[in-house]
Amino acid sequence: MSYLSLIFINNQMPLKGTIVPREFNTPHRQDWNAPIHNILKAIDNHNQEYFKTQDIWHIEKAKILREYVSELKTWIHKQENEQ
């Protein structure tokens, strides 16, 4: 998988400032919504910096953050299923 394919979702770059409403929430998700949102903004920042500078460091950090968010969401789903 190329770096660029990691950046885009469904081959489309999201519009800057686009906010996706959180229509589904649980007690387990509530405390994690804001941190996840902030991490996604950090990923966007790294992607933008990469496009400006071509510094691969930004792609590497964005990848680490995406992996963390993925693991966190998996953990949240596991917590929800245990109830």
N, CA, C and O atoms as a CHARMM CRD file, in Angstrom:
* protein
*
  332
    1    1 MET  N      0.85800  -1.17600   0.00000 PROA 1      0.00000
    2    1 MET  CA     0.00000   0.00000   0.00000 PROA 1      0.00000
    3    1 MET  C      0.89900   1.23200   0.00000 PROA 1      0.00000
    4    1 MET  O      1.84600   1.32200   0.78100 PROA 1      0.00000
    5    2 SER  N      0.59400   2.16500  -0.87400 PROA 2      0.00000
    6    2 SER  CA     1.41500   3.36700  -0.96300 PROA 2      0.00000
    7    2 SER  C      1.04100   4.34700   0.14700 PROA 2      0.00000
    8    2 SER  O     -0.01500   4.23700   0.77000 PROA 2      0.00000
    9    3 TYR  N      1.93500   5.30300   0.37300 PROA 3      0.00000
   10    3 TYR  CA     1.66100   6.33000   1.37600 PROA 3      0.00000
   11    3 TYR  C      0.40800   7.11600   1.02500 PROA 3      0.00000
   12    3 TYR  O     -0.39800   7.42700   1.90200 PROA 3      0.00000
   13    4 LEU  N      0.24200   7.43600  -0.25000 PROA 4      0.00000
   14    4 LEU  CA    -0.91900   8.23000  -0.63400 PROA 4      0.00000
   15    4 LEU  C     -2.22200   7.47400  -0.42300 PROA 4      0.00000
   16    4 LEU  O     -3.23900   8.07800  -0.08400 PROA 4      0.00000
   17    5 SER  N     -2.20300   6.16000  -0.61900 PROA 5      0.00000
   18    5 SER  CA    -3.43800   5.41400  -0.38900 PROA 5      0.00000
   19    5 SER  C     -3.78700   5.37800   1.09100 PROA 5      0.00000
   20    5 SER  O     -4.95100   5.18300   1.44400 PROA 5      0.00000
   21    6 LEU  N     -2.80100   5.56200   1.96400 PROA 6      0.00000
   22    6 LEU  CA    -3.07400   5.63100   3.39800 PROA 6      0.00000
   23    6 LEU  C     -3.71500   6.96000   3.78100 PROA 6      0.00000
   24    6 LEU  O     -4.45100   7.03900   4.76400 PROA 6      0.00000
   25    7 ILE  N     -3.43700   7.99300   3.01200 PROA 7      0.00000
   26    7 ILE  CA    -3.91300   9.33300   3.33800 PROA 7      0.00000
   27    7 ILE  C     -5.38200   9.50000   2.99500 PROA 7      0.00000
   28    7 ILE  O     -6.13300  10.11400   3.75200 PROA 7      0.00000
   29    8 PHE  N     -5.79400   8.96000   1.86500 PROA 8      0.00000
   30    8 PHE  CA    -7.14400   9.18500   1.37900 PROA 8      0.00000
   31    8 PHE  C     -8.08200   8.06800   1.79800 PROA 8      0.00000
   32    8 PHE  O     -7.67800   6.91100   1.91800 PROA 8      0.00000
   33    9 ILE  N     -9.33100   8.42500   2.01700 PROA 9      0.00000
   34    9 ILE  CA   -10.37800   7.45900   2.32300 PROA 9      0.00000
   35    9 ILE  C    -11.31000   7.44500   1.13600 PROA 9      0.00000
   36    9 ILE  O    -11.79600   8.49600   0.71800 PROA 9      0.00000
   37   10 ASN  N    -11.56800   6.27600   0.58500 PROA 10     0.00000
   38   10 ASN  CA   -12.41400   6.14200  -0.60200 PROA 10     0.00000
   39   10 ASN  C    -11.89400   7.00100  -1.75700 PROA 10     0.00000
   40   10 ASN  O    -12.67500   7.52600  -2.55100 PROA 10     0.00000
   41   11 ASN  N    -10.58000   7.13700  -1.84000 PROA 11     0.00000
   42   11 ASN  CA    -9.92700   7.90900  -2.89300 PROA 11     0.00000
   43   11 ASN  C    -10.38400   9.35800  -2.95900 PROA 11     0.00000
   44   11 ASN  O    -10.27800   9.98600  -4.01300 PROA 11     0.00000
   45   12 GLN  N    -10.88200   9.89300  -1.87300 PROA 12     0.00000
   46   12 GLN  CA   -11.29400  11.28800  -1.82800 PROA 12     0.00000
   47   12 GLN  C    -10.69700  11.94400  -0.59700 PROA 12     0.00000
   48   12 GLN  O    -10.71500  11.37900   0.49600 PROA 12     0.00000
   49   13 MET  N    -10.17400  13.13200  -0.78800 PROA 13     0.00000
   50   13 MET  CA    -9.65200  13.88600   0.34400 PROA 13     0.00000
   51   13 MET  C    -10.82400  14.61100   0.99800 PROA 13     0.00000
   52   13 MET  O    -11.58800  15.28500   0.30800 PROA 13     0.00000
   53   14 PRO  N    -10.98000  14.48600   2.30700 PROA 14     0.00000
   54   14 PRO  CA   -12.09400  15.16500   2.97000 PROA 14     0.00000
   55   14 PRO  C    -11.95200  16.67500   2.88100 PROA 14     0.00000
   56   14 PRO  O    -10.84400  17.20800   2.82500 PROA 14     0.00000
   57   15 LEU  N    -13.07900  17.34800   2.86800 PROA 15     0.00000
   58   15 LEU  CA   -13.06800  18.80100   2.83800 PROA 15     0.00000
   59   15 LEU  C    -12.55900  19.33000   4.16400 PROA 15     0.00000
   60   15 LEU  O    -12.94000  18.83900   5.22600 PROA 15     0.00000
   61   16 LYS  N    -11.69900  20.33100   4.10000 PROA 16     0.00000
   62   16 LYS  CA   -11.15700  20.91600   5.32000 PROA 16     0.00000
   63   16 LYS  C    -12.29900  21.53300   6.13000 PROA 16     0.00000
   64   16 LYS  O    -13.14600  22.24300   5.58600 PROA 16     0.00000
   65   17 GLY  N    -12.31200  21.25900   7.40600 PROA 17     0.00000
   66   17 GLY  CA   -13.35000  21.80700   8.27300 PROA 17     0.00000
   67   17 GLY  C    -14.62000  20.98200   8.29600 PROA 17     0.00000
   68   17 GLY  O    -15.57500  21.34100   8.98400 PROA 17     0.00000
   69   18 THR  N    -14.64900  19.87200   7.54900 PROA 18     0.00000
   70   18 THR  CA   -15.83000  19.02500   7.53400 PROA 18     0.00000
   71   18 THR  C    -15.96600  18.32700   8.87900 PROA 18     0.00000
   72   18 THR  O    -15.01200  17.73000   9.37700 PROA 18     0.00000
   73   19 ILE  N    -17.14000  18.40500   9.45500 PROA 19     0.00000
   74   19 ILE  CA   -17.39300  17.74500  10.73300 PROA 19     0.00000
   75   19 ILE  C    -18.42900  16.65400  10.50200 PROA 19     0.00000
   76   19 ILE  O    -19.52300  16.90900   9.99900 PROA 19     0.00000
   77   20 VAL  N    -18.06400  15.43900  10.87700 PROA 20     0.00000
   78   20 VAL  CA   -18.98800  14.32700  10.75700 PROA 20     0.00000
   79   20 VAL  C    -19.74800  14.21600  12.07200 PROA 20     0.00000
   80   20 VAL  O    -19.13600  14.04600  13.12600 PROA 20     0.00000
   81   21 PRO  N    -21.07600  14.31200  12.02100 PROA 21     0.00000
   82   21 PRO  CA   -21.83100  14.24800  13.27300 PROA 21     0.00000
   83   21 PRO  C    -21.72200  12.86900  13.91500 PROA 21     0.00000
   84   21 PRO  O    -21.70500  11.84800  13.22800 PROA 21     0.00000
   85   22 ARG  N    -21.65000  12.85700  15.22300 PROA 22     0.00000
   86   22 ARG  CA   -21.60600  11.60400  15.97000 PROA 22     0.00000
   87   22 ARG  C    -23.03600  11.25500  16.35900 PROA 22     0.00000
   88   22 ARG  O    -23.56000  11.73500  17.36400 PROA 22     0.00000
   89   23 GLU  N    -23.65100  10.41100  15.54400 PROA 23     0.00000
   90   23 GLU  CA   -25.05300  10.08200  15.76200 PROA 23     0.00000
   91   23 GLU  C    -25.22400   8.88300  16.69000 PROA 23     0.00000
   92   23 GLU  O    -26.29600   8.68600  17.26200 PROA 23     0.00000
   93   24 PHE  N    -24.17400   8.08500  16.83800 PROA 24     0.00000
   94   24 PHE  CA   -24.25700   6.89700  17.67900 PROA 24     0.00000
   95   24 PHE  C    -23.25500   7.05100  18.80900 PROA 24     0.00000
   96   24 PHE  O    -22.06300   7.24700  18.57000 PROA 24     0.00000
   97   25 ASN  N    -23.73800   6.96200  20.03400 PROA 25     0.00000
   98   25 ASN  CA   -22.86200   7.14300  21.18100 PROA 25     0.00000
   99   25 ASN  C    -23.25500   6.16600  22.27300 PROA 25     0.00000
  100   25 ASN  O    -24.42400   5.80500  22.41400 PROA 25     0.00000
  101   26 THR  N    -22.26800   5.74600  23.03800 PROA 26     0.00000
  102   26 THR  CA   -22.50300   4.88100  24.19100 PROA 26     0.00000
  103   26 THR  C    -21.67800   5.43900  25.34200 PROA 26     0.00000
  104   26 THR  O    -20.79600   6.27000  25.12700 PROA 26     0.00000
  105   27 PRO  N    -21.95800   4.98700  26.56400 PROA 27     0.00000
  106   27 PRO  CA   -21.13200   5.43400  27.69400 PROA 27     0.00000
  107   27 PRO  C    -19.64000   5.13900  27.50000 PROA 27     0.00000
  108   27 PRO  O    -18.79200   5.91600  27.94100 PROA 27     0.00000
  109   28 HSD  N    -19.31900   4.02200  26.84400 PROA 28     0.00000
  110   28 HSD  CA   -17.90800   3.68200  26.60300 PROA 28     0.00000
  111   28 HSD  C    -17.26500   4.63500  25.60800 PROA 28     0.00000
  112   28 HSD  O    -16.07400   4.93000  25.71400 PROA 28     0.00000
  113   29 ARG  N    -18.03600   5.11800  24.64600 PROA 29     0.00000
  114   29 ARG  CA   -17.49200   5.99300  23.60500 PROA 29     0.00000
  115   29 ARG  C    -17.40200   7.44500  24.04500 PROA 29     0.00000
  116   29 ARG  O    -16.54500   8.19000  23.56900 PROA 29     0.00000
  117   30 GLN  N    -18.27000   7.84100  24.93500 PROA 30     0.00000
  118   30 GLN  CA   -18.39000   9.25600  25.30200 PROA 30     0.00000
  119   30 GLN  C    -17.05600   9.89900  25.67600 PROA 30     0.00000
  120   30 GLN  O    -16.71100  10.96200  25.15800 PROA 30     0.00000
  121   31 ASP  N    -16.32300   9.27400  26.55300 PROA 31     0.00000
  122   31 ASP  CA   -15.05700   9.85300  27.01900 PROA 31     0.00000
  123   31 ASP  C    -13.96000   9.83800  25.95400 PROA 31     0.00000
  124   31 ASP  O    -12.96500  10.55200  26.08400 PROA 31     0.00000
  125   32 TRP  N    -14.13000   9.04100  24.91500 PROA 32     0.00000
  126   32 TRP  CA   -13.09900   8.91000  23.89400 PROA 32     0.00000
  127   32 TRP  C    -13.38000   9.72800  22.64100 PROA 32     0.00000
  128   32 TRP  O    -12.49400   9.87000  21.79900 PROA 32     0.00000
  129   33 ASN  N    -14.58500  10.27100  22.49100 PROA 33     0.00000
  130   33 ASN  CA   -14.93200  11.01800  21.27800 PROA 33     0.00000
  131   33 ASN  C    -13.99900  12.21000  21.04100 PROA 33     0.00000
  132   33 ASN  O    -13.47200  12.36700  19.94000 PROA 33     0.00000
  133   34 ALA  N    -13.79400  13.03600  22.04300 PROA 34     0.00000
  134   34 ALA  CA   -12.94900  14.22400  21.86800 PROA 34     0.00000
  135   34 ALA  C    -11.49100  13.85500  21.58900 PROA 34     0.00000
  136   34 ALA  O    -10.89500  14.42600  20.67600 PROA 34     0.00000
  137   35 PRO  N    -10.88800  12.91700  22.34200 PROA 35     0.00000
  138   35 PRO  CA    -9.50100  12.55000  22.01400 PROA 35     0.00000
  139   35 PRO  C     -9.36000  11.98300  20.60100 PROA 35     0.00000
  140   35 PRO  O     -8.40300  12.31000  19.89900 PROA 35     0.00000
  141   36 ILE  N    -10.29700  11.14300  20.18100 PROA 36     0.00000
  142   36 ILE  CA   -10.22600  10.58700  18.82800 PROA 36     0.00000
  143   36 ILE  C    -10.33300  11.71200  17.80000 PROA 36     0.00000
  144   36 ILE  O     -9.60000  11.73500  16.81100 PROA 36     0.00000
  145   37 HSD  N    -11.24400  12.63300  18.04400 PROA 37     0.00000
  146   37 HSD  CA   -11.41100  13.76900  17.13300 PROA 37     0.00000
  147   37 HSD  C    -10.10200  14.56500  17.02200 PROA 37     0.00000
  148   37 HSD  O     -9.69900  14.94400  15.92200 PROA 37     0.00000
  149   38 ASN  N     -9.44700  14.81300  18.14600 PROA 38     0.00000
  150   38 ASN  CA    -8.19600  15.55900  18.13400 PROA 38     0.00000
  151   38 ASN  C     -7.07500  14.80400  17.43000 PROA 38     0.00000
  152   38 ASN  O     -6.25500  15.40600  16.73800 PROA 38     0.00000
  153   39 ILE  N     -7.04100  13.50700  17.60500 PROA 39     0.00000
  154   39 ILE  CA    -6.01900  12.70200  16.92500 PROA 39     0.00000
  155   39 ILE  C     -6.25900  12.71900  15.42100 PROA 39     0.00000
  156   39 ILE  O     -5.30800  12.79600  14.64300 PROA 39     0.00000
  157   40 LEU  N     -7.52600  12.64700  15.00200 PROA 40     0.00000
  158   40 LEU  CA    -7.83200  12.71900  13.56900 PROA 40     0.00000
  159   40 LEU  C     -7.41600  14.07300  12.99300 PROA 40     0.00000
  160   40 LEU  O     -6.95500  14.14700  11.85400 PROA 40     0.00000
  161   41 LYS  N     -7.57600  15.13300  13.76800 PROA 41     0.00000
  162   41 LYS  CA    -7.11100  16.45500  13.31700 PROA 41     0.00000
  163   41 LYS  C     -5.58700  16.46600  13.19700 PROA 41     0.00000
  164   41 LYS  O     -5.04200  17.06500  12.27000 PROA 41     0.00000
  165   42 ALA  N     -4.89800  15.80800  14.13200 PROA 42     0.00000
  166   42 ALA  CA    -3.43800  15.73400  14.06500 PROA 42     0.00000
  167   42 ALA  C     -2.99600  14.96100  12.81900 PROA 42     0.00000
  168   42 ALA  O     -2.01700  15.33300  12.17100 PROA 42     0.00000
  169   43 ILE  N     -3.71100  13.89800  12.48900 PROA 43     0.00000
  170   43 ILE  CA    -3.40900  13.14100  11.26700 PROA 43     0.00000
  171   43 ILE  C     -3.55900  14.05100  10.04900 PROA 43     0.00000
  172   43 ILE  O     -2.70500  14.05500   9.16200 PROA 43     0.00000
  173   44 ASP  N     -4.64100  14.81600  10.01000 PROA 44     0.00000
  174   44 ASP  CA    -4.84900  15.76100   8.90800 PROA 44     0.00000
  175   44 ASP  C     -3.70500  16.76400   8.82700 PROA 44     0.00000
  176   44 ASP  O     -3.22300  17.07700   7.73800 PROA 44     0.00000
  177   45 ASN  N     -3.27200  17.26800   9.98100 PROA 45     0.00000
  178   45 ASN  CA    -2.16000  18.22200  10.00300 PROA 45     0.00000
  179   45 ASN  C     -0.88000  17.60400   9.44000 PROA 45     0.00000
  180   45 ASN  O     -0.16900  18.23700   8.66000 PROA 45     0.00000
  181   46 HSD  N     -0.59200  16.36700   9.84000 PROA 46     0.00000
  182   46 HSD  CA     0.59600  15.68800   9.32100 PROA 46     0.00000
  183   46 HSD  C      0.49000  15.49600   7.80600 PROA 46     0.00000
  184   46 HSD  O      1.47000  15.68700   7.08500 PROA 46     0.00000
  185   47 ASN  N     -0.69400  15.12100   7.32700 PROA 47     0.00000
  186   47 ASN  CA    -0.86700  14.94600   5.88400 PROA 47     0.00000
  187   47 ASN  C     -0.64400  16.25700   5.14300 PROA 47     0.00000
  188   47 ASN  O      0.01500  16.27800   4.10300 PROA 47     0.00000
  189   48 GLN  N     -1.18600  17.34500   5.66900 PROA 48     0.00000
  190   48 GLN  CA    -0.99800  18.65200   5.03400 PROA 48     0.00000
  191   48 GLN  C      0.47200  19.05900   5.02800 PROA 48     0.00000
  192   48 GLN  O      0.97500  19.58200   4.03500 PROA 48     0.00000
  193   49 GLU  N      1.14800  18.81700   6.13400 PROA 49     0.00000
  194   49 GLU  CA     2.57500  19.15400   6.19900 PROA 49     0.00000
  195   49 GLU  C      3.38400  18.31000   5.21000 PROA 49     0.00000
  196   49 GLU  O      4.33800  18.79500   4.60200 PROA 49     0.00000
  197   50 TYR  N      2.99300  17.05400   5.05800 PROA 50     0.00000
  198   50 TYR  CA     3.69200  16.21100   4.09100 PROA 50     0.00000
  199   50 TYR  C      3.54300  16.78000   2.68100 PROA 50     0.00000
  200   50 TYR  O      4.51700  16.85800   1.93300 PROA 50     0.00000
  201   51 PHE  N      2.32300  17.17700   2.32100 PROA 51     0.00000
  202   51 PHE  CA     2.10400  17.72000   0.98100 PROA 51     0.00000
  203   51 PHE  C      2.87100  19.02500   0.77000 PROA 51     0.00000
  204   51 PHE  O      3.30100  19.32000  -0.34500 PROA 51     0.00000
  205   52 LYS  N      3.04000  19.79800   1.82800 PROA 52     0.00000
  206   52 LYS  CA     3.79300  21.05600   1.71900 PROA 52     0.00000
  207   52 LYS  C      5.29200  20.81200   1.61700 PROA 52     0.00000
  208   52 LYS  O      5.97700  21.45200   0.82000 PROA 52     0.00000
  209   53 THR  N      5.80400  19.88100   2.42800 PROA 53     0.00000
  210   53 THR  CA     7.25200  19.73600   2.59400 PROA 53     0.00000
  211   53 THR  C      7.84200  18.46900   1.97400 PROA 53     0.00000
  212   53 THR  O      9.05200  18.38300   1.75900 PROA 53     0.00000
  213   54 GLN  N      6.98500  17.48600   1.68700 PROA 54     0.00000
  214   54 GLN  CA     7.43400  16.16200   1.21900 PROA 54     0.00000
  215   54 GLN  C      8.32000  15.46600   2.25500 PROA 54     0.00000
  216   54 GLN  O      9.09500  14.57100   1.91700 PROA 54     0.00000
  217   55 ASP  N      8.20200  15.88100   3.50900 PROA 55     0.00000
  218   55 ASP  CA     8.97300  15.27100   4.60200 PROA 55     0.00000
  219   55 ASP  C      8.24600  13.99600   5.03400 PROA 55     0.00000
  220   55 ASP  O      7.15400  14.05700   5.60000 PROA 55     0.00000
  221   56 ILE  N      8.85100  12.86300   4.76800 PROA 56     0.00000
  222   56 ILE  CA     8.25100  11.55600   5.03000 PROA 56     0.00000
  223   56 ILE  C      7.95200  11.34400   6.51800 PROA 56     0.00000
  224   56 ILE  O      7.11000  10.51800   6.86900 PROA 56     0.00000
  225   57 TRP  N      8.63300  12.08000   7.38200 PROA 57     0.00000
  226   57 TRP  CA     8.39900  11.98300   8.82600 PROA 57     0.00000
  227   57 TRP  C      6.92000  12.18900   9.14200 PROA 57     0.00000
  228   57 TRP  O      6.36700  11.50900  10.00600 PROA 57     0.00000
  229   58 HSD  N      6.28200  13.12700   8.44200 PROA 58     0.00000
  230   58 HSD  CA     4.86600  13.40400   8.69300 PROA 58     0.00000
  231   58 HSD  C      3.98100  12.21600   8.31600 PROA 58     0.00000
  232   58 HSD  O      2.99900  11.93100   9.00300 PROA 58     0.00000
  233   59 ILE  N      4.31900  11.53500   7.24500 PROA 59     0.00000
  234   59 ILE  CA     3.54700  10.34800   6.85000 PROA 59     0.00000
  235   59 ILE  C      3.71800   9.24400   7.89300 PROA 59     0.00000
  236   59 ILE  O      2.76000   8.55700   8.24700 PROA 59     0.00000
  237   60 GLU  N      4.93500   9.08500   8.37300 PROA 60     0.00000
  238   60 GLU  CA     5.19600   8.05600   9.38500 PROA 60     0.00000
  239   60 GLU  C      4.40900   8.32900  10.66700 PROA 60     0.00000
  240   60 GLU  O      3.84500   7.40800  11.25600 PROA 60     0.00000
  241   61 LYS  N      4.37000   9.57600  11.09500 PROA 61     0.00000
  242   61 LYS  CA     3.63900   9.91500  12.32500 PROA 61     0.00000
  243   61 LYS  C      2.13700   9.76700  12.11700 PROA 61     0.00000
  244   61 LYS  O      1.43200   9.30200  13.01200 PROA 61     0.00000
  245   62 ALA  N      1.64200  10.15700  10.94800 PROA 62     0.00000
  246   62 ALA  CA     0.21400   9.98600  10.65700 PROA 62     0.00000
  247   62 ALA  C     -0.15700   8.50400  10.69400 PROA 62     0.00000
  248   62 ALA  O     -1.23000   8.14400  11.17600 PROA 62     0.00000
  249   63 LYS  N      0.72200   7.65400  10.18900 PROA 63     0.00000
  250   63 LYS  CA     0.47000   6.20800  10.20300 PROA 63     0.00000
  251   63 LYS  C      0.39200   5.68400  11.63900 PROA 63     0.00000
  252   63 LYS  O     -0.49400   4.89600  11.96900 PROA 63     0.00000
  253   64 ILE  N      1.31400   6.12000  12.48100 PROA 64     0.00000
  254   64 ILE  CA     1.30800   5.69800  13.89000 PROA 64     0.00000
  255   64 ILE  C     -0.00100   6.12100  14.55900 PROA 64     0.00000
  256   64 ILE  O     -0.60900   5.34200  15.29300 PROA 64     0.00000
  257   65 LEU  N     -0.42300   7.34400  14.30200 PROA 65     0.00000
  258   65 LEU  CA    -1.66900   7.82700  14.91100 PROA 65     0.00000
  259   65 LEU  C     -2.88400   7.06100  14.39000 PROA 65     0.00000
  260   65 LEU  O     -3.79300   6.74700  15.15900 PROA 65     0.00000
  261   66 ARG  N     -2.90700   6.75500  13.08300 PROA 66     0.00000
  262   66 ARG  CA    -4.02500   5.96500  12.53400 PROA 66     0.00000
  263   66 ARG  C     -4.08400   4.59000  13.17600 PROA 66     0.00000
  264   66 ARG  O     -5.16300   4.09400  13.50000 PROA 66     0.00000
  265   67 GLU  N     -2.92100   3.97500  13.35900 PROA 67     0.00000
  266   67 GLU  CA    -2.87800   2.65200  13.99000 PROA 67     0.00000
  267   67 GLU  C     -3.40000   2.72900  15.42600 PROA 67     0.00000
  268   67 GLU  O     -4.14400   1.85400  15.86800 PROA 67     0.00000
  269   68 TYR  N     -3.00600   3.77600  16.14800 PROA 68     0.00000
  270   68 TYR  CA    -3.47700   3.94300  17.52600 PROA 68     0.00000
  271   68 TYR  C     -4.99500   4.09900  17.57000 PROA 68     0.00000
  272   68 TYR  O     -5.66000   3.45700  18.38200 PROA 68     0.00000
  273   69 VAL  N     -5.54400   4.94500  16.70100 PROA 69     0.00000
  274   69 VAL  CA    -6.99000   5.15300  16.68400 PROA 69     0.00000
  275   69 VAL  C     -7.70100   3.84400  16.35000 PROA 69     0.00000
  276   69 VAL  O     -8.73500   3.53200  16.94100 PROA 69     0.00000
  277   70 SER  N     -7.16200   3.08900  15.41900 PROA 70     0.00000
  278   70 SER  CA    -7.75600   1.80000  15.06100 PROA 70     0.00000
  279   70 SER  C     -7.76800   0.85100  16.25700 PROA 70     0.00000
  280   70 SER  O     -8.78200   0.21200  16.53800 PROA 70     0.00000
  281   71 GLU  N     -6.63800   0.76200  16.96000 PROA 71     0.00000
  282   71 GLU  CA    -6.56100  -0.09500  18.14600 PROA 71     0.00000
  283   71 GLU  C     -7.51300   0.38400  19.24000 PROA 71     0.00000
  284   71 GLU  O     -8.15700  -0.42600  19.90600 PROA 71     0.00000
  285   72 LEU  N     -7.59800   1.69000  19.42000 PROA 72     0.00000
  286   72 LEU  CA    -8.49200   2.25100  20.43600 PROA 72     0.00000
  287   72 LEU  C     -9.94800   1.92100  20.11700 PROA 72     0.00000
  288   72 LEU  O    -10.70900   1.54200  21.00700 PROA 72     0.00000
  289   73 LYS  N    -10.33400   2.06500  18.85400 PROA 73     0.00000
  290   73 LYS  CA   -11.71700   1.76000  18.47100 PROA 73     0.00000
  291   73 LYS  C    -12.01800   0.27200  18.64700 PROA 73     0.00000
  292   73 LYS  O    -13.12000  -0.09600  19.05500 PROA 73     0.00000
  293   74 THR  N    -11.04700  -0.57600  18.34200 PROA 74     0.00000
  294   74 THR  CA   -11.22400  -2.01400  18.56200 PROA 74     0.00000
  295   74 THR  C    -11.43100  -2.29700  20.04300 PROA 74     0.00000
  296   74 THR  O    -12.29700  -3.09200  20.41000 PROA 74     0.00000
  297   75 TRP  N    -10.64200  -1.65300  20.89100 PROA 75     0.00000
  298   75 TRP  CA   -10.78800  -1.82400  22.34200 PROA 75     0.00000
  299   75 TRP  C    -12.15400  -1.34600  22.80800 PROA 75     0.00000
  300   75 TRP  O    -12.79600  -2.01000  23.62200 PROA 75     0.00000
  301   76 ILE  N    -12.61000  -0.19800  22.30200 PROA 76     0.00000
  302   76 ILE  CA   -13.92100   0.33000  22.68900 PROA 76     0.00000
  303   76 ILE  C    -15.01200  -0.66400  22.29800 PROA 76     0.00000
  304   76 ILE  O    -15.90800  -0.94100  23.09500 PROA 76     0.00000
  305   77 HSD  N    -14.94600  -1.19900  21.08700 PROA 77     0.00000
  306   77 HSD  CA   -15.95500  -2.17300  20.65500 PROA 77     0.00000
  307   77 HSD  C    -15.93900  -3.40500  21.55800 PROA 77     0.00000
  308   77 HSD  O    -16.98900  -3.94500  21.90700 PROA 77     0.00000
  309   78 LYS  N    -14.73300  -3.84300  21.93100 PROA 78     0.00000
  310   78 LYS  CA   -14.61600  -5.00400  22.82800 PROA 78     0.00000
  311   78 LYS  C    -15.27300  -4.70300  24.17400 PROA 78     0.00000
  312   78 LYS  O    -15.98800  -5.54500  24.71800 PROA 78     0.00000
  313   79 GLN  N    -15.03400  -3.50800  24.71100 PROA 79     0.00000
  314   79 GLN  CA   -15.64100  -3.12400  25.98700 PROA 79     0.00000
  315   79 GLN  C    -17.17300  -3.11400  25.89100 PROA 79     0.00000
  316   79 GLN  O    -17.86700  -3.54800  26.81100 PROA 79     0.00000
  317   80 GLU  N    -17.68300  -2.61600  24.76800 PROA 80     0.00000
  318   80 GLU  CA   -19.12900  -2.55900  24.57900 PROA 80     0.00000
  319   80 GLU  C    -19.73200  -3.95300  24.47800 PROA 80     0.00000
  320   80 GLU  O    -20.83100  -4.19400  24.97700 PROA 80     0.00000
  321   81 ASN  N    -19.02100  -4.86800  23.83600 PROA 81     0.00000
  322   81 ASN  CA   -19.53000  -6.22900  23.65100 PROA 81     0.00000
  323   81 ASN  C    -19.48000  -7.05600  24.92200 PROA 81     0.00000
  324   81 ASN  O    -20.19400  -8.05100  25.04500 PROA 81     0.00000
  325   82 GLU  N    -18.63800  -6.65000  25.87600 PROA 82     0.00000
  326   82 GLU  CA   -18.53000  -7.39200  27.12900 PROA 82     0.00000
  327   82 GLU  C    -19.68000  -7.09800  28.08400 PROA 82     0.00000
  328   82 GLU  O    -19.86400  -7.79600  29.08100 PROA 82     0.00000
  329   83 GLN  N    -20.44200  -6.07200  27.77500 PROA 83     0.00000
  330   83 GLN  CA   -21.58200  -5.75000  28.66500 PROA 83     0.00000
  331   83 GLN  C    -22.80500  -6.50000  28.26300 PROA 83     0.00000
  332   83 GLN  O    -23.85200  -6.35600  28.89300 PROA 83     0.00000
